[in-house]
Amino acid sequence: MTQRLALIAAPLLLLAACGPAKQADTAAPPAAAGAEVPKSGPVAIAVTPYVGGPLHVRADGVGPITGETAFDLATIKALFPKAVVKSAFIHTGEGPPGPIITVEQDNVPLLEIGKGSEGGIGEIRLAGGPVQGPKGEALLARWADLSFDIAQCRAGEGRTVNQAVCVRPEAPTVSYVFGVPGWAKGGLPPVEVLKAKGQLNEFVWRPAEKAAVGAA
């Protein structure tokens, strides 16, 4: 090999020995074993529509209805697929009639749903059908059998005049409306009269932010 060729070959051999330049490693580190990958997207909450049987009144709702349920005809129809669900208006005092949604199943009125001042459900009245209260109470049950204290009751007003409206401390969103046959004096009937004649005529449920103790 001549001196000139040796001078050219030497740098080429040096570059070959060094190899290509190393690129920066930008790959993400592998996930730790057992680590959960966060999931994105909306979370679906299952609601079981009412198709029959006991309709439970709870502190947080009535059957498939809760305080988050919209006052909307299509929504209520979806929650009660076997019922006849209609829009209507009712006049209960001064001012214009208020909108309501009625639910009837097997020719029995189940619910009267009133609209609240802010557009959502304001109250639900239940005066017929297989309704059960928070403790399994049934309509027409005797006041004397439901372990109420007279201090938990007040005189009804408006739609519940001449009736007793009672509320349990553990379920302040649920009012029990007791009729007293023959009572027309106004005010709260004496405990002796409630024990002798009081019967459960209606439940009234209101969302927690609208409920008031004894309201009906």
C-alpha positions in Angstrom: 0.0 0.0 0.0 1.3 3.4 -1.0 1.6 6.2 1.6 -1.2 8.2 -0.1 -3.7 5.3 0.1 -2.7 4.6 3.7 -3.5 8.2 4.6 -7.0 8.0 3.1 -7.9 4.6 4.5 -7.0 5.4 8.1 -9.9 7.9 8.8 -12.4 5.6 7.1 -11.4 2.7 9.4 -11.8 5.0 12.4 -15.4 6.0 11.4 -16.3 2.4 10.9 -15.1 1.4 14.3 -17.2 4.2 16.0 -20.4 3.2 14.2 -23.5 5.4 13.6 -24.3 8.2 16.0 -26.7 7.0 18.8 -30.2 8.7 18.6 -32.0 10.0 21.7 -34.4 7.4 23.2 -37.9 9.0 23.1 -40.0 5.9 23.8 -42.3 6.0 26.9 -41.2 3.8 29.7 -43.1 0.6 30.0 -46.0 0.6 32.4 -45.4 -1.0 35.8 -46.7 -4.5 36.2 -50.3 -4.5 37.5 -50.8 -0.8 36.9 -54.3 0.2 35.7 -54.7 2.3 32.6 -57.1 5.2 33.1 -60.3 4.9 31.1 -61.8 7.9 29.4 -65.4 8.6 28.3 -68.7 8.9 30.1 -69.7 6.5 32.9 -73.1 4.9 32.4 -75.2 4.4 35.5 -77.8 1.6 35.1 -81.4 2.4 36.0 -83.9 -0.4 36.0 -87.3 0.7 34.6 -90.5 -0.1 36.6 -92.6 -2.8 35.0 -94.7 -4.0 37.9 -94.8 -5.1 41.5 -94.2 -3.0 44.6 -93.3 0.6 43.8 -90.9 1.7 46.6 -90.8 5.2 48.0 -87.4 5.8 49.5 -85.6 8.8 51.0 -83.7 9.2 47.7 -86.5 8.6 45.2 -89.5 6.7 44.0 -88.9 3.5 42.0 -86.5 4.5 39.2 -86.9 8.2 39.8 -84.3 10.1 41.8 -83.6 13.7 42.5 -81.5 13.8 39.3 -84.3 12.7 37.0 -85.6 15.3 34.6 -89.1 16.5 34.5 -89.6 15.3 31.0 -92.3 13.2 29.4 -89.9 11.1 27.3 -87.7 10.4 30.3 -90.7 9.2 32.5 -92.0 7.1 29.6 -88.7 5.3 29.4 -88.7 4.7 33.2 -92.2 3.3 33.1 -92.4 1.5 29.8 -95.6 -0.4 30.6 -97.5 2.6 31.9 -99.7 5.3 30.3 -97.7 8.5 30.8 -99.3 11.8 30.0 -98.7 15.5 30.4 -101.4 17.6 32.1 -102.0 20.7 34.2 -103.4 21.1 37.7 -104.8 24.1 39.6 -104.1 23.8 43.4 -104.3 27.4 44.6 -103.7 30.9 43.6 -101.9 31.5 40.3 -102.0 29.7 37.0 -102.3 25.9 36.7 -99.0 24.0 37.1 -97.7 21.3 34.8 -97.8 17.7 35.9 -97.0 14.3 34.5 -99.3 11.4 35.4 -98.4 7.7 35.4 -101.1 5.1 35.2 -100.6 1.3 35.0 -103.1 -1.5 34.8 -105.8 1.2 34.9 -104.5 2.4 38.3 -103.1 5.9 38.9 -99.6 5.4 40.3 -97.9 8.8 40.2 -98.6 12.5 39.9 -95.3 14.3 39.2 -95.2 18.0 39.7 -92.7 20.4 38.2 -90.5 22.4 40.5 -89.8 26.1 40.3 -86.4 25.5 38.7 -87.7 23.2 36.0 -86.9 19.8 37.6 -89.2 17.4 39.6 -90.7 19.3 42.4 -92.8 16.5 44.0 -94.3 13.1 43.4 -97.7 12.1 44.9 -98.7 8.5 45.2 -102.2 7.7 46.3 -102.9 4.3 44.5 -101.4 1.1 43.4 -98.9 -1.2 45.0 -96.9 1.6 46.7 -94.6 0.8 49.7 -93.1 3.4 52.0 -89.5 3.4 53.3 -90.4 0.9 55.9 -92.7 -1.2 53.7 -95.8 0.8 54.7 -98.8 0.3 52.5 -101.6 2.7 51.6 -104.6 2.5 53.9 -102.5 1.4 56.8 -103.7 2.6 60.2 -101.9 5.5 61.8 -101.9 3.5 65.1 -99.9 0.7 63.4 -97.1 2.8 61.9 -95.3 3.9 65.1 -95.6 7.6 64.6 -95.4 10.1 67.4 -97.8 13.0 67.3 -94.8 15.3 67.5 -93.8 14.1 64.0 -97.1 15.3 62.5 -98.8 18.5 61.6 -102.1 19.7 60.2 -102.5 19.4 56.5 -103.1 22.5 54.3 -104.3 23.1 50.8 -104.7 19.7 49.1 -104.3 18.0 52.5 -106.6 20.1 54.6 -108.4 18.1 57.4 -105.6 15.5 57.2 -102.5 14.8 59.2 -99.1 15.0 57.5 -96.3 13.0 59.2 -92.6 12.7 58.5 -90.0 10.2 59.9 -86.7 11.8 60.9 -84.7 9.2 58.9 -86.7 10.0 55.7 -87.4 13.8 55.7 -88.1 13.8 52.0 -91.2 11.5 52.4 -94.5 12.8 53.8 -97.2 10.4 55.0 -100.7 11.9 54.5 -103.3 10.4 56.9 -107.0 10.9 56.3 -109.4 11.0 59.3 -112.9 10.1 58.2 -115.4 12.6 59.6 -112.8 15.1 60.7 -113.7 18.6 59.3 -112.6 20.9 62.2 -109.3 21.8 60.7 -106.0 21.7 62.6 -104.3 18.5 63.7 -106.6 15.8 64.9 -105.9 14.7 68.5 -103.8 11.6 69.0 -106.9 9.7 70.2 -108.7 10.4 66.9 -105.7 9.5 64.8 -105.3 6.2 66.6 -109.0 5.4 66.1 -109.5 6.6 62.6 -106.3 7.7 60.9 -105.4 5.9 57.7 -102.6 6.4 55.2 -104.1 8.0 52.1 -101.0 9.2 50.2 -97.2 9.5 50.1 -95.6 12.7 48.9 -91.9 12.6 48.0 -89.8 15.7 47.3 -86.1 16.0 46.3 -83.9 16.7 49.3 -83.3 20.3 48.4 -87.0 21.0 48.2 -88.2 18.9 51.2 -89.4 20.5 54.4 -90.3 18.6 57.5 -94.0 18.0 57.5 -94.6 19.5 54.1 -97.2 18.0 51.8 
